[in-house]
Amino acid sequence: MQAAAPFPCPLWQRSRCFSACCYSTWFTHNSLRSSNVGQSINRNKCRDSIAFGRTFTCCSSLSSKEEHKLEPAEEEVDFVSRMDFAAGSPEANRQHPWDPHKPSYTPLLPKSIRPYPSFEGWFLRLVDFVNGVSVGVIMATNYATAESQVTFLFSFSTDVGADAGITQGCTYSVYARSKESNLLCLPPAKLEDSTSSNEPKGFEWELPNVGRIVSHPNETYVDVTLAGYNFKSHMFNEVFWDACDTERGPEGWARYISILPTHWYVYSLGSQATYELSNDEKGLRIEGRGLAHQEKNWGETFPAGHVWMQAFSPDNQSQLVLSGAFFKVGGSVDTPYIFAMGFRSPDLNINMRTNDPGVLFKDFEVVPSARSFAVRAIGPSHTLQH
């Protein structure tokens, strides 16, 4: 599998034949430290580059930024006390990685032996190839500070949003942060509705009046309302990382190591999805179908820096996801980059991980200012160059 030389690596990219999203960022888990609820709108200017032998639209940040700050919530909230783990919850049954972990964060124990994560978040990316719509949603909670955040990003590769003042090829983002979030585990699925003994039990996460995700076995609902935008999606018919075991993900055997600072799990490489995106003030209303990538992270701390890329073909016959990250040791020493990658097609099923014998990621180069990176992965049977 051969790719072109290093290319600008933005938040969102679109191709007529293969849709890819590539993200490069350097921030810490402490980015959820403010108790304010805020909203911002970022616009990105765009340029073209080559990747995977296709033409993509690549976006780099503009300096223009609009922010609207709301008053911070003054009342301290005990997030843990609002948890309602009913029968069939993670602590009563084997934990499926897609389900929430019990947030019993405590600073009294050393990080290496704390039993549960201090942060957890779910991410989805949806692409409508017909209308040229790319959407991303992040819903996350920092248990250490009892804060939660919803981030909504979107871009159009066509003029579908021209009448609403949405610039074609540019990325828009809005977010809200608050201590007022709710999380509960849903009752176990009925036996006749269950198709697998190791499927998720289901949960509901909500930031009131902002965003909500409801996950049942084999379907997920998302509803986001931010800065006048409303996005709703129903995702189903998942394409699991491993069709035989839905608990397996990009980490491989490393998923069993509880002391890792961050865990990464891909629930679906390409779910079927319906969606609605609207903004009444702007006269924007789009409805359609597409494909959705679904994943999550949890752990003690988010990586000090990471790169991430995701893509699927319009017919959903091929999917790709790759991520690399490094951490801070002792507050000042950077670890080497740790990589994991998965590629699926009718002819190939490839997994490559730094922690697997015989796998080497080399020639890695990242340029944060240009949002670009290059890497070569060498495995026992295949070589990936990007």
C-alpha positions as CSV (number, residue, x, y, z in Angstrom):
1,M,0.0,0.0,0.0
2,Q,1.8,3.1,-1.2
3,A,1.1,6.8,-0.5
4,A,2.5,10.0,-1.6
5,A,5.1,12.1,0.1
6,P,4.3,14.2,3.3
7,F,1.2,16.4,2.8
8,P,-0.5,19.1,4.8
9,C,-2.6,17.4,7.4
10,P,-5.7,19.3,8.5
11,L,-8.7,18.6,10.7
12,W,-10.9,17.5,7.8
13,Q,-10.2,16.4,4.3
14,R,-12.5,15.2,1.5
15,S,-12.0,13.4,-1.8
16,R,-14.3,12.3,-4.5
17,C,-13.1,8.7,-4.3
18,F,-11.9,8.4,-0.7
19,S,-12.8,10.5,2.3
20,A,-10.1,11.1,4.9
21,C,-9.8,13.1,8.1
22,C,-6.4,13.9,9.5
23,Y,-5.8,15.6,12.8
24,S,-2.6,16.8,14.4
25,T,-2.6,18.5,17.8
26,W,-0.5,19.2,20.8
27,F,-2.4,19.7,24.0
28,T,-2.7,18.1,27.4
29,H,-5.6,16.6,29.4
30,N,-5.6,19.7,31.5
31,S,-7.3,21.6,28.6
32,L,-10.6,20.9,30.4
33,R,-9.5,23.0,33.4
34,S,-11.9,25.9,33.0
35,S,-15.4,25.9,34.6
36,N,-16.8,28.2,32.0
37,V,-19.2,27.3,29.3
38,G,-17.8,28.7,26.1
39,Q,-18.4,28.6,22.4
40,S,-16.1,29.5,19.6
41,I,-16.3,29.4,15.8
42,N,-13.1,28.7,13.9
43,R,-12.9,29.1,10.1
44,N,-10.1,27.6,8.1
45,K,-8.7,28.5,4.7
46,C,-8.0,25.7,2.3
47,R,-5.6,24.3,-0.2
48,D,-5.1,21.1,-2.2
49,S,-2.5,18.4,-1.7
50,I,-2.0,14.8,-2.7
51,A,-2.5,11.8,-0.4
52,F,-3.3,8.1,-1.2
53,G,-3.0,9.0,-4.8
54,R,-6.1,11.2,-4.6
55,T,-6.7,14.9,-4.4
56,F,-7.8,16.2,-1.0
57,T,-8.9,19.6,0.3
58,C,-6.6,20.6,3.2
59,C,-7.3,23.3,5.7
60,S,-5.0,25.4,7.8
61,S,-6.2,27.6,10.6
62,L,-7.0,31.3,10.1
63,S,-6.4,33.8,12.8
64,S,-10.0,35.0,12.8
65,K,-12.0,33.6,15.8
66,E,-15.3,34.4,17.3
67,E,-16.0,33.6,21.0
68,H,-19.1,33.8,23.2
69,K,-18.5,33.2,26.9
70,L,-21.3,32.4,29.3
71,E,-21.2,32.8,33.1
72,P,-19.4,29.9,34.9
73,A,-21.5,27.6,37.0
74,E,-20.9,28.5,40.7
75,E,-22.3,25.4,42.3
76,E,-19.8,22.6,42.8
77,V,-21.2,19.3,41.4
78,D,-20.2,15.8,42.5
79,F,-20.2,14.1,39.1
80,V,-19.8,10.6,40.7
81,S,-22.9,10.9,42.8
82,R,-25.0,11.4,39.6
83,M,-23.9,8.1,38.2
84,D,-26.6,5.5,38.0
85,F,-25.1,2.1,37.3
86,A,-28.1,-0.2,37.0
87,A,-28.1,-4.0,36.8
88,G,-25.9,-5.1,33.9
89,S,-23.5,-2.2,34.5
90,P,-19.8,-2.4,33.9
91,E,-18.9,-3.2,37.5
92,A,-21.5,-6.0,37.5
93,N,-20.4,-7.5,34.2
94,R,-17.2,-7.6,32.1
95,Q,-16.4,-4.1,30.9
96,H,-16.9,-3.6,27.2
97,P,-14.5,-0.9,26.0
98,W,-17.3,1.1,24.3
99,D,-19.3,1.4,27.6
100,P,-18.4,4.0,30.2
101,H,-16.0,3.3,33.0
102,K,-17.0,4.0,36.6
103,P,-15.5,7.4,37.4
104,S,-14.2,6.9,40.9
105,Y,-11.3,9.2,40.4
106,T,-9.3,10.0,43.6
107,P,-6.0,12.0,43.9
108,L,-5.2,10.0,47.1
109,L,-3.9,7.0,45.1
110,P,-0.8,7.1,42.8
111,K,-1.7,7.4,39.2
112,S,-0.2,4.0,38.4
113,I,-2.7,2.1,40.6
114,R,-5.9,4.2,40.3
115,P,-8.6,1.7,39.3
116,Y,-10.5,3.9,36.9
117,P,-9.8,6.6,34.4
118,S,-9.7,10.4,35.1
119,F,-11.1,11.2,31.6
120,E,-13.3,9.5,29.0
121,G,-14.6,10.6,25.7
122,W,-16.5,9.4,22.6
123,F,-15.8,10.7,19.1
124,L,-17.6,10.2,15.8
125,R,-16.9,11.4,12.3
126,L,-19.7,11.3,9.7
127,V,-19.3,11.8,5.9
128,D,-22.2,12.3,3.4
129,F,-20.5,11.8,0.0
130,V,-23.6,12.9,-1.9
131,N,-23.9,16.4,-0.3
132,G,-20.2,16.7,0.5
133,V,-20.7,17.1,4.3
134,S,-18.1,16.1,6.9
135,V,-19.0,16.3,10.6
136,G,-17.2,15.5,13.8
137,V,-18.5,15.3,17.3
138,I,-16.6,14.9,20.6
139,M,-18.3,14.3,23.9
140,A,-15.9,13.9,26.9
141,T,-15.7,14.2,30.7
142,N,-12.8,15.0,32.9
143,Y,-13.6,13.1,36.0
144,A,-10.7,14.8,37.9
145,T,-12.3,18.2,37.6
146,A,-16.0,17.1,37.1
147,E,-16.1,19.0,33.8
148,S,-17.5,17.9,30.5
149,Q,-17.2,19.3,27.0
150,V,-19.0,18.9,23.6
151,T,-17.2,19.9,20.4
152,F,-18.9,20.0,17.0
153,L,-17.0,20.4,13.8
154,F,-18.2,20.4,10.2
155,S,-17.1,21.3,6.7
156,F,-18.7,21.2,3.2
157,S,-16.8,20.2,0.0
158,T,-19.7,21.5,-2.1
159,D,-21.8,24.7,-2.1
160,V,-24.6,23.1,-0.1
161,G,-24.2,25.7,2.6
162,A,-23.6,28.7,0.4
163,D,-27.0,30.3,1.1
164,A,-26.3,30.1,4.8
165,G,-22.9,31.8,4.5
166,I,-20.9,28.6,4.9
167,T,-17.7,28.7,2.9
168,Q,-17.0,25.6,0.8
169,G,-13.9,23.7,1.9
170,C,-13.5,25.4,5.3
171,T,-13.8,23.9,8.7
172,Y,-16.1,25.3,11.4
173,S,-16.0,24.4,15.0
174,V,-18.1,25.2,18.1
175,Y,-17.8,23.9,21.6
176,A,-19.3,24.1,25.1
177,R,-17.9,23.2,28.5
178,S,-19.7,22.7,31.8
179,K,-19.9,20.8,35.1
180,E,-23.5,20.0,34.5
181,S,-23.3,16.6,32.8
182,N,-25.1,13.3,33.3
183,L,-24.1,9.7,32.6
184,L,-26.0,6.5,33.2
185,C,-25.9,2.9,32.1
186,L,-28.9,1.7,30.3
187,P,-30.8,-1.5,31.3
188,P,-29.4,-4.7,29.7
189,A,-30.7,-5.5,26.3
190,K,-33.5,-8.0,26.0
191,L,-32.2,-11.5,25.2
192,E,-34.0,-11.6,21.9
193,D,-32.4,-8.2,20.9
194,S,-28.9,-9.4,21.7
195,T,-26.7,-10.7,18.8
196,S,-23.5,-11.2,20.7
197,S,-22.4,-12.1,24.2
198,N,-19.7,-9.5,24.2
199,E,-21.6,-6.5,22.8
200,P,-21.8,-3.2,24.8
201,K,-24.5,-2.9,27.5
202,G,-25.4,0.6,26.5
203,F,-25.3,4.0,28.1
204,E,-26.5,7.6,27.9
205,W,-24.2,10.7,28.2
206,E,-25.6,14.2,28.3
207,L,-24.5,17.8,28.7
208,P,-28.0,19.3,29.2
209,N,-29.2,21.6,26.4
210,V,-25.9,21.0,24.5
211,G,-25.2,17.4,23.5
212,R,-26.3,13.9,24.1
213,I,-25.2,10.4,23.0
214,V,-27.4,7.3,23.5
215,S,-25.8,4.0,22.7
216,H,-27.6,0.7,22.5
217,P,-26.2,-2.6,21.1
218,N,-25.9,-2.2,17.4
219,E,-27.1,1.5,17.2
220,T,-26.1,4.9,18.5
221,Y,-28.0,8.2,18.6
222,V,-26.3,11.6,18.8
223,D,-28.0,15.0,19.3
224,V,-25.9,18.3,19.5
225,T,-27.2,21.9,19.8
226,L,-24.4,24.5,19.7
227,A,-24.3,28.2,18.7
228,G,-27.5,27.9,16.7
229,Y,-26.5,24.6,15.0
230,N,-28.4,21.4,15.6
231,F,-27.0,18.0,14.5
232,K,-28.8,14.7,14.9
233,S,-27.6,11.3,13.7
234,H,-28.6,7.7,14.0
235,M,-25.8,5.2,13.4
236,F,-26.2,1.5,12.8
237,N,-24.8,-1.6,11.0
238,E,-21.4,-1.1,12.5
239,V,-18.2,-2.4,10.9
240,F,-16.2,-3.6,13.9
241,W,-12.5,-3.7,14.1
242,D,-12.8,-7.5,14.6
243,A,-16.0,-9.0,13.3
244,C,-15.6,-12.0,15.7
245,D,-15.0,-10.0,18.8
246,T,-16.3,-6.5,19.2
247,E,-14.1,-5.8,22.2
248,R,-10.9,-6.0,20.1
249,G,-9.6,-2.7,18.8
250,P,-6.4,-1.0,17.6
251,E,-4.5,-1.6,20.8
252,G,-4.4,-5.4,20.4
253,W,-3.1,-7.2,23.5
254,A,-2.2,-3.8,25.1
255,R,-5.8,-3.2,25.9
256,Y,-5.3,-5.5,29.0
257,I,-2.6,-3.3,30.4
258,S,-4.5,-1.1,32.9
259,I,-1.6,1.2,33.8
260,L,-1.3,2.7,30.2
261,P,-1.9,6.5,30.5
262,T,-4.3,6.4,27.5
263,H,-6.5,3.8,25.9
264,W,-7.9,4.0,22.4
265,Y,-10.8,1.9,21.1
266,V,-12.5,1.9,17.7
267,Y,-16.1,0.8,17.9
268,S,-16.9,1.0,14.2
269,L,-14.8,1.7,11.1
270,G,-17.8,2.6,9.0
271,S,-21.4,2.5,10.4
272,Q,-24.3,3.4,8.2
273,A,-25.8,6.7,9.3
274,T,-28.7,9.1,8.8
275,Y,-28.4,12.7,9.9
276,E,-29.9,16.2,10.0
277,L,-27.9,19.4,10.2
278,S,-29.6,22.7,10.6
279,N,-29.3,26.3,11.7
280,D,-32.6,28.2,11.6
281,E,-31.0,31.6,11.9
282,K,-28.8,31.0,8.9
283,G,-31.5,29.1,6.9
284,L,-29.4,26.0,6.8
285,R,-31.1,22.6,6.7
286,I,-29.5,19.4,5.3
287,E,-30.7,15.8,5.6
288,G,-28.9,12.8,4.2
289,R,-27.2,9.5,4.7
290,G,-23.6,8.7,5.1
291,L,-20.9,6.7,6.8
292,A,-19.7,7.1,10.4
293,H,-16.5,6.3,12.2
294,Q,-17.0,5.7,16.0
295,E,-14.2,5.6,18.6
296,K,-13.3,6.6,22.2
297,N,-10.4,7.3,24.5
298,W,-10.1,7.0,28.3
299,G,-7.2,7.0,30.8
300,E,-5.3,8.9,33.3
301,T,-4.0,11.6,30.9
302,F,-4.3,12.5,27.3
303,P,-1.1,12.2,25.2
304,A,1.2,15.2,25.2
305,G,0.9,15.2,21.4
306,H,-0.7,13.0,18.7
307,V,-1.5,12.6,15.1
308,W,-4.7,10.9,13.8
309,M,-6.0,10.0,10.4
310,Q,-9.2,8.3,9.3
311,A,-10.7,7.4,5.9
312,F,-13.3,5.2,4.2
313,S,-14.4,4.6,0.6
314,P,-17.9,5.7,-0.5
315,D,-19.1,2.1,-0.9
316,N,-17.7,1.3,2.6
317,Q,-15.6,-1.5,1.2
318,S,-12.3,0.0,2.5
319,Q,-11.5,1.7,5.8
320,L,-8.3,3.1,7.3
321,V,-7.4,4.6,10.7
322,L,-4.0,5.5,12.0
323,S,-2.9,7.2,15.2
324,G,0.5,8.1,16.8
325,A,1.1,9.6,20.2
326,F,3.8,10.5,22.7
327,F,3.7,11.2,26.4
328,K,5.6,13.2,29.0
329,V,7.7,11.3,31.5
330,G,8.6,13.1,34.7
331,G,7.1,16.3,33.2
332,S,9.9,17.0,30.8
333,V,11.0,13.8,28.9
334,D,9.1,12.9,25.7
335,T,8.6,9.2,25.0
336,P,9.0,7.8,21.5
337,Y,5.9,7.9,19.3
338,I,3.5,4.9,19.8
339,F,1.6,4.0,16.7
340,A,-1.4,1.8,15.8
341,M,-3.0,1.4,12.4
342,G,-5.8,-0.6,10.8
343,F,-6.6,-1.0,7.1
344,R,-9.6,-3.0,5.7
345,S,-10.5,-3.8,2.1
346,P,-12.0,-6.8,0.3
347,D,-8.4,-8.0,-0.3
348,L,-6.5,-6.9,2.8
349,N,-7.0,-6.9,6.5
350,I,-3.9,-5.3,8.1
351,N,-3.2,-4.3,11.7
352,M,0.1,-2.7,12.6
353,R,1.1,-1.6,16.2
354,T,4.3,-0.5,17.8
355,N,3.7,-3.1,20.5
356,D,3.6,-6.0,18.1
357,P,6.7,-8.1,17.4
358,G,8.1,-7.5,13.9
359,V,6.4,-4.1,13.4
360,L,8.5,-1.0,13.0
361,F,7.2,2.6,12.5
362,K,10.1,4.7,11.1
363,D,11.0,7.8,9.1
364,F,8.4,9.7,11.2
365,E,8.3,13.4,10.7
366,V,5.7,15.9,11.9
367,V,5.5,19.6,11.3
368,P,2.9,21.1,13.6
369,S,2.9,24.5,12.0
370,A,2.0,23.0,8.6
371,R,-0.2,20.2,10.0
372,S,1.7,17.6,8.1
373,F,3.3,14.3,9.0
374,A,4.9,11.4,7.3
375,V,5.5,7.8,8.5
376,R,6.6,4.4,7.2
377,A,5.3,1.3,8.8
378,I,7.1,-2.0,8.2
379,G,5.4,-5.3,9.2
380,P,6.0,-9.0,8.6
381,S,3.8,-9.0,5.5
382,H,3.2,-5.4,4.4
383,T,4.8,-1.9,4.3
384,L,2.7,1.2,4.7
385,Q,4.2,4.6,3.6
386,H,2.4,7.8,4.2
